[in-house]
Amino acid sequence: MKKSKLTPKQDVSRRLRIADGHLKKIIDMVDNGTYCIDILQQTAAVKSAIKRAEEILLMNHMNSCLINAINSGGQEKAMDELAQVFRKMN
């Protein structure tokens, strides 16, 4: 995987804007009666962009917030939060 030169925040924002653009296109496609398979291909692109944004957010959280929480003695709360996020993501 190619390394991004963007900060995690910039990368997440970029990916979510991409997903937003795809989603707007999907709405237009549905409204215009576009072939279902073409719409499904676009919904897959939205899911992929959001999934990658989530991965970046999670990695950034683990590399900063989680480490800081563990170092300051807040590991139990931090691990509970992380477990909650994993449950919601699945």
C-alpha positions as CSV (number, residue, x, y, z in Angstrom):
1,M,0.0,0.0,0.0
2,K,1.3,3.4,-1.0
3,K,2.0,5.8,1.9
4,S,0.0,9.0,1.9
5,K,1.7,12.4,2.4
6,L,-1.4,13.8,3.9
7,T,-2.0,14.0,7.6
8,P,-4.5,11.4,8.9
9,K,-7.1,14.2,9.3
10,Q,-6.6,15.4,5.7
11,D,-6.7,11.8,4.4
12,V,-9.9,11.0,6.2
13,S,-11.5,14.3,5.1
14,R,-10.5,13.6,1.5
15,R,-11.9,10.1,1.5
16,L,-15.2,11.2,3.1
17,R,-15.5,13.9,0.4
18,I,-15.0,11.2,-2.2
19,A,-17.7,9.0,-0.5
20,D,-20.0,12.1,-0.4
21,G,-19.5,12.6,-4.2
22,H,-20.2,9.0,-4.9
23,L,-23.3,9.1,-2.7
24,K,-24.7,12.1,-4.5
25,K,-24.1,10.4,-7.8
26,I,-25.9,7.3,-6.5
27,I,-29.0,9.4,-5.5
28,D,-29.0,10.9,-9.0
29,M,-28.7,7.4,-10.6
30,V,-31.6,6.1,-8.5
31,D,-33.7,9.1,-9.4
32,N,-32.9,8.7,-13.1
33,G,-33.6,4.9,-13.2
34,T,-30.0,3.9,-13.8
35,Y,-29.4,0.1,-14.2
36,C,-29.2,-1.5,-10.8
37,I,-25.8,-3.1,-11.3
38,D,-24.3,0.3,-12.1
39,I,-25.8,1.7,-8.8
40,L,-24.5,-1.3,-6.8
41,Q,-21.0,-0.6,-8.2
42,Q,-21.2,2.9,-6.9
43,T,-22.5,1.8,-3.5
44,A,-19.5,-0.5,-3.2
45,A,-17.2,2.5,-3.9
46,V,-18.9,4.5,-1.1
47,K,-18.5,1.6,1.3
48,S,-14.8,1.2,0.4
49,A,-14.1,4.9,0.9
50,I,-15.8,4.9,4.3
51,K,-14.1,1.7,5.4
52,R,-10.7,3.1,4.5
53,A,-11.5,6.4,6.4
54,E,-12.4,4.3,9.4
55,E,-9.2,2.3,9.2
56,I,-7.2,5.6,9.1
57,L,-9.1,7.0,12.1
58,L,-8.6,3.9,14.1
59,M,-4.9,3.7,13.4
60,N,-4.5,7.3,14.3
61,H,-6.4,6.8,17.5
62,M,-4.4,3.8,18.5
63,N,-1.1,5.6,17.7
64,S,-1.9,8.7,19.7
65,C,-5.0,8.7,22.0
66,L,-4.7,5.1,23.1
67,I,-1.0,5.2,23.8
68,N,-1.5,8.5,25.7
69,A,-4.3,6.9,27.8
70,I,-2.2,3.8,28.6
71,N,0.8,5.9,29.5
72,S,-1.3,8.0,31.9
73,G,-3.0,5.1,33.6
74,G,-6.3,5.3,31.7
75,Q,-5.9,2.0,29.9
76,E,-9.2,0.4,31.2
77,K,-11.4,3.3,29.9
78,A,-9.4,3.4,26.7
79,M,-9.8,-0.3,26.1
80,D,-13.5,-0.2,26.8
81,E,-14.0,2.6,24.3
82,L,-12.0,0.7,21.7
83,A,-14.1,-2.4,22.3
84,Q,-17.3,-0.4,21.9
85,V,-16.1,1.0,18.6
86,F,-15.2,-2.5,17.3
87,R,-18.7,-3.7,18.2
88,K,-20.3,-0.8,16.3
89,M,-18.1,-1.2,13.3
90,N,-19.2,-4.8,12.7
